[in-house]
Amino acid sequence: MSATRATRVGYVGVGLMGHGAAKNILEKGYALTILGHRNRAPVDDLVARGATEVRTPADVAAASDVVFLCLPSSVEVEEMLTGSGGLLAALKPGSILVDSTTADPHSTRRLGAMLAERGVGMVDGPLGRTPKEAEAGQLSTFLGGRPEHVARVRPIVETYADVIVDAGDLGSGHTLKLVNNFISIGTATVISEALATAAKLGVDFGKLNQVVSAGGANSRMWQMMIPFALEGDDNHLKGPLRIAGKDMRFWCRLAEGAGTPAFVAEAVCQTYRLANSLGHGEQFMPVLPQILAELMGTHIRDLPAR
């Protein structure tokens, strides 16, 4: 660990993505305060590395100059800020809130205005890539907010991200993230439907992988999805189906608000709504081909126990 840095950091949401980001913040010399989490493993790991665990959002705010959130959606972010004992009333004037959640930009701007009235800055900094890159300190992130606020938090963000995009005004980071996620989640859905239908047709997945990997249909998403069909490994993309469904709902709302057609997006959204309604929300995205295959009366791989 490097010498302790002056800025005190708080982190709320040390789950799949948040743990890696928080770990790198801590290991690069920042004093770190974390809020307890229902999954004790990442909390206990960070405490063992030197983080301080507290019990309430107000305790995080009191101990921190910059507070990071990494929560499931805008619903949880709004509750964390405006709920009973939330951060909104506890953050000190001059502090900054960084929301790393993949969130609704409209909610982000509304919360930013509320924080500004209390003298608190806000930056939206959603995270790109996977938990593997989070642990390695190699995430991508897209920072939206006032330039002076972004400049202040950037050295902290650099501890866990090696690609940092200055997105623009507050909410721009979340907007960029949702555009990106529509492309990636939409691609995963096309791959899933193709694999499910290929299974119904009796296609050899090994040969299909050779064909796709050698041509224009190849992509990073294909390479993260195909290991489950080939060998039952869904750990190359640890994105729960419930989170993918949430991101698509937010994207469809953005498209609706912009007055643009969203034919493909609505189909993708309904696909994830179906998977989640069938009780598969905690499964990772690479198993979606099997969920669709079962609906088609065929089989690829047994679903993992999650």
Residue pairs with C-beta under 8 A, 6 or more apart in sequence:
1 26
1 27
1 28
1 29
1 50
2 28
2 29
3 29
4 29
4 30
4 31
5 28
5 29
5 30
5 31
5 155
7 30
7 65
7 66
7 155
7 156
8 30
8 31
8 33
8 63
8 64
8 65
8 66
9 25
9 30
9 31
9 32
9 33
9 64
9 65
9 66
9 67
9 68
9 156
10 32
10 33
10 34
10 35
10 60
10 61
10 63
10 64
10 66
10 67
10 68
11 18
11 21
11 22
11 25
11 32
11 33
11 34
11 35
11 60
11 67
11 68
11 70
12 34
12 35
12 57
12 60
12 67
12 68
12 69
12 70
12 71
12 80
12 87
13 35
13 37
13 68
13 69
13 70
13 71
13 100
13 101
14 22
14 34
14 37
14 42
14 43
14 46
14 70
15 37
15 39
15 42
15 70
16 131
16 134
16 238
17 70
17 100
17 127
17 131
17 134
17 139
18 42
18 68
18 70
18 100
18 134
19 42
19 45
19 46
19 131
19 134
19 135
20 131
20 133
20 134
20 135
20 136
20 137
20 139
20 160
21 68
21 70
21 100
21 127
21 134
21 139
21 160
22 32
22 34
22 46
22 51
22 68
23 45
23 46
23 49
23 135
24 134
24 137
24 159
24 160
25 32
25 68
25 156
25 159
25 160
26 32
26 46
26 49
26 50
26 51
27 49
27 159
28 159
30 156
30 159
31 52
32 46
32 50
32 51
32 52
33 51
33 52
33 53
33 54
33 59
33 60
33 63
33 64
34 43
34 46
34 47
34 51
34 52
34 53
34 54
34 60
35 53
35 54
35 55
35 56
35 57
35 59
35 60
36 43
36 53
36 54
36 55
37 43
43 53
46 53
47 53
52 63
54 60
54 63
56 85
57 80
57 85
57 86
57 87
57 90
58 85
58 87
58 89
58 90
60 67
60 87
60 90
61 67
61 87
61 90
61 91
61 92
61 95
62 90
62 92
64 95
65 92
65 94
65 95
65 96
66 95
66 96
66 97
66 98
66 152
66 153
66 156
67 87
67 91
67 95
67 96
67 97
67 98
68 98
68 99
68 100
68 125
68 156
69 77
69 80
69 97
69 98
69 99
69 100
69 101
70 100
70 101
70 127
71 77
71 80
71 101
72 101
72 242
72 243
72 246
73 101
73 102
73 103
73 104
73 246
73 250
74 101
74 103
74 104
74 107
74 108
74 250
76 101
77 99
77 101
77 103
77 107
77 111
78 107
78 111
79 86
80 86
80 87
81 87
81 88
81 97
81 111
81 114
81 115
82 88
82 111
82 114
87 97
88 114
88 115
88 118
91 97
91 115
91 118
91 120
92 120
93 118
93 119
93 120
94 119
94 120
95 120
95 121
96 120
96 121
96 122
96 123
96 149
96 152
96 153
97 115
97 120
97 121
97 122
97 123
98 122
98 123
98 124
98 125
98 153
98 156
98 157
99 108
99 111
99 122
99 123
99 124
99 125
99 126
99 174
100 125
100 126
100 127
100 141
101 126
102 126
102 127
102 174
102 177
102 178
102 181
102 243
102 246
102 247
102 250
103 124
103 126
103 174
103 250
104 174
104 250
104 253
104 254
105 124
105 171
105 172
105 174
105 175
105 178
105 254
106 171
106 253
106 257
108 122
108 124
108 144
108 170
108 171
108 174
109 170
109 171
111 122
112 122
112 145
112 170
112 171
115 121
115 122
116 122
121 145
121 146
121 148
121 149
121 152
122 145
122 149
122 170
123 143
123 144
123 145
123 149
123 150
123 153
123 170
123 173
124 142
124 143
124 144
124 145
124 167
124 170
124 171
124 172
124 173
124 174
125 141
125 142
125 143
125 144
125 153
125 157
125 173
126 141
126 142
126 173
126 174
126 176
126 177
127 134
127 139
127 140
127 141
127 161
128 139
128 140
128 141
128 142
128 163
128 177
128 180
129 138
129 139
129 140
130 224
130 236
130 237
130 238
130 239
131 238
132 238
133 139
134 160
137 159
137 160
137 161
137 162
138 161
138 162
139 160
139 161
139 162
139 163
140 161
140 162
140 163
140 164
140 165
141 157
141 161
141 163
141 164
141 165
141 173
142 164
142 165
142 167
142 172
142 173
142 176
142 177
143 150
143 153
143 154
143 157
143 164
143 165
143 166
143 167
143 173
144 150
144 167
144 168
144 169
144 170
144 171
144 172
144 173
144 174
144 175
144 176
145 169
145 170
145 173
146 169
146 170
150 166
154 164
157 164
158 164
165 173
165 176
167 173
167 175
167 176
175 254
178 247
178 250
178 251
178 254
179 251
181 244
181 247
181 248
181 251
182 247
182 248
182 251
182 265
182 268
184 221
185 244
185 247
185 248
185 268
185 272
185 285
186 264
186 265
186 268
187 219
187 221
187 222
188 221
188 225
188 237
188 244
188 285
188 288
189 267
189 268
189 271
189 272
189 288
191 221
191 222
191 225
191 226
191 289
192 225
192 271
192 288
192 289
192 291
192 292
193 271
193 289
193 292
195 205
195 208
195 225
195 226
195 229
195 289
195 292
195 293
195 300
196 289
196 290
196 292
196 293
196 295
196 296
196 298
196 300
197 296
198 205
198 208
199 205
199 229
199 289
199 293
199 296
199 298
199 299
199 300
200 293
200 296
200 297
200 298
205 226
205 229
205 230
205 300
206 230
209 226
209 230
212 218
212 222
212 226
213 222
213 223
221 237
223 236
224 236
224 237
224 286
225 236
225 237
225 285
225 286
225 289
227 233
227 234
227 236
227 286
228 234
228 286
228 287
228 289
228 290
228 300
228 301
229 286
229 289
229 300
229 301
232 301
232 302
232 304
233 286
234 283
234 284
234 285
234 286
234 287
234 304
235 284
236 286
237 284
237 285
237 286
238 284
239 284
239 285
240 281
240 282
240 283
240 284
240 285
241 272
241 275
241 276
241 280
241 281
241 282
241 283
241 284
241 285
241 287
241 288
242 276
242 281
242 282
244 272
244 285
245 269
245 272
245 273
245 275
245 276
245 281
248 265
248 268
248 269
248 272
249 269
251 262
251 265
251 269
252 262
252 265
252 266
252 269
255 261
255 262
255 265
256 262
271 288
271 292
275 281
275 283
275 288
275 291
278 291
280 287
280 291
280 303
282 306
283 291
283 303
283 304
283 306
284 304
284 306
287 301
287 303
287 304
289 300
290 299
290 300
290 301
290 302
290 303
291 303
293 299
293 300
